Amino acid sequence: MLWLLDDELWFPPVEEAMEDGLLAAGGDLGTDRLLLAYRSGIFPWYDEDIPLWWCPDPRFVLLPDELYISKSMKQLLKRDAFEFTVNKAFAEVIENCRRASRPGQDGTWINDDIIDAYTRLHQLGYAWSAETWHDGKLAGGLYGIRMGKVFFGESMFSAVSNASKYAFIKWVSQLQQEGTELIDCQVFTEHLESLGARMIPRAEFIALLKRLIPS
């Protein structure tokens, strides 16, 4: 595994990633490095105070026209069970994602450095949040990065049952209307599989990024 230095803006070829997808460690979370990472199909997670950079093979993605909406979710959408907004509460969404309990995980990778870095990306128009509200209170949401015709999902949370699914469905539908062709879900979860996400080879994923994100 390669170690990155703060003053060197580069990543090794993604084909050099370890079997679990770990590609490199170290470096900073500066805006330029993060944008280069996403454009290259790489995303950061933290191990205590060290940023780790990942590019797993295969890659878990959703093609917007493959979004699956169950009968129960269709009923919630039909009766507007939640209010849906975009970029209304980015700070609250990422903080709730940090605090969310995740089965099989000890703690969270969303630390202060991550929050600071993605808040900067939000201020620059790259990081977006989508929210659901119930009785005027934040009920669920998600955040991620938009580049070209790709949305890179980072994390989601629910304070009310089905609130994050509702936000995801509404957000994907809006993205599709705006021309987005690929949703990166990073690694497998049953939650997103139930919404239509599936695995594709890393090489296919990288090829899609090169086509969908302007150079």
N, C-alpha and C positions, 0 to 999 in steps of 0.2 A: 504494500500500500504506500502511495506517495504522500509526502507532506508538502503542503502549500505554504508559501510565505506571503505575508500581507502585501508586500510591494511587487509581487509577480502575478499579473492578471492572466491566468491560463488554467486549463484543466487537461489532464491526460486523455487520450482517446477513450471513449466509453467502453470499447471492446476490452480494455485492460481491467475492468471492474472484476472484483472477486465474485465467487459463485452466488453470494447473497446480494450482490449489487453494489457493495461498498467500493467506491472508486478512489477516494482520497480523503485526507484529513487536514485540518488547519486552515489557514487563510482567514480573511475577514468576511464580514457580511455587508461590504460596501455595495452600493447600488449597481455599479458596473459589473462587479463579480456575480451578483445575483442574476442580473439580466443575461449575462453570458451563460450562466449555468442553465437557466430555463431554456434559452435558445438552443442549447446543446443537449437538452434532455436530462439534465442533472438537477437534483433538488437537495436541500440541506436538512439534516436532522442533527440534533445535538446529543453528545454523550458527556454529561456534566458540563464542563466549560469548553469543550472542544467541538467545533463544527465538523460534522462528517458529511461527505458528499456522495450521493447515491445515484445509480442508474441501473435498476434491475432489469433482468431479462428472464421471462417476458415482462411486458408492461401492461398494467391494468388501465383500460381506457373506456370511455363511452363515446360512441358516435351518436350525435344528437338525434338522428332519425331512427335510432334503435332504442330510444328512451322507452321504458316500459312503465305504464301507469296502471296499477291494480284497480279493481272495481271499487274497493274501499277508498282509495285515494281519489278516484274520479268523483266519488260522491262528495268528498271534502272540498274538492276544487269547484264542483258545481254549486255548492252552497256558500262559497267564499268563507270557509271556516276560519281562515287567518287573513289578516292584512299583509300584503307583500310589498316590500320596498327594496331599493337598491342604494347602497352607499349612504344610508341614513344613520347608521350606528356602527361604523367600522371598528372603533376602539372597543365598544362593548362586545361586539361579536368575537374579536380575537381574544379578549380577556375571558369570555365565557368558554371559548375553545380551550384556553389554557387550564381552566378549572374543571373541565369535563372529565368524568370518570370513564376510563376505557378498559374493558375487560382484557386481561392478559398483559396489561402494560403497567409498569411501576413508575408512576410519575408522568411527566410530560416533556416533550422536546421544545415546547413553546416557553422559552425563558425571556428575560428582559431584553437580551440582545436581539432575539427574533422579533419581539414586539416593536422595538425601536426601528429595526431594519424594514419591516413590512409597513410600518407607519410612514416611513419616508417614501416607500414605493407607492403607497396610497396617495400621498400628497403630490406625487409626480404623475398620477393617473394610471399606474400599472396594477396596483393591488385594489381589488374590489371586494365589497361585501354584499351579500343578499340576506334579507332579514324577513322573519315572520313575526307578527304581533298578535296578541290575544288580550282583549280588554285593555288595550293601551300599553301593555307590557311586552317586552321582548321575549318571545317564546322559543325562537330557534334561529339558526342562520349558518352561514358558511362564508369563507373568504378564500381568495386565491389570486392568481396573476393572469392578466389578459395581455397577450402579445399576438398581433396579427389575427389570424382566424383560429386561435387556440386559447382555451382557458385551462390553466393549471390549478386544479383544486388543491387546497392545502389542508383545511380542517373544517369540521362542522360540529354543531352541538344542538341539543334539544332540551328545553326546560319543560316542554309540554309534549305529550305523545304525538308523533307524526309531524311535528313542527319543522324538523330539519328536512324530512322528505318533501314536504310541501314547498319549502324554500328551494330545494334542489330542482324539483320539477318545474316550478315557475321560472327559475333562473335559466335552466337549460332551454326551455321554450323561448325565452326572450333572446338568449344568445343565438339560437338557431335563426330566429327572425332577423338578427343583425349580422348574419353571415358566418358565425363560428361553425367550424366543421369538426372540431376535435376537443374533447374534454379529457384531460389527463387526470386519472384517479390514483396514480402512483403505484400503490400496492393493493392486493386483494382485500376486500371486506365483503361479508355477506350482505351488509346493508346496501352497498352500491351494486352488488351483483343482482339484487332483487329489483333494481331500477334499470337493468339492461347493460351494465358495464361488463367487459370481458377482456381476456388476455390477448395481446398480439405480440409477435416477436419484436425485440428491441430494434432490430434493423428496420423493420417496417415503421415503427414509431419515429425513429430518427429521420427517415425519408419523408414522413408526413410533416414533421417540423420544418424541414428545409423547404417544402413546398408551400406551407401555410403561413410562415413568418417571413416577412420581407427582410432581405439582407441589408 
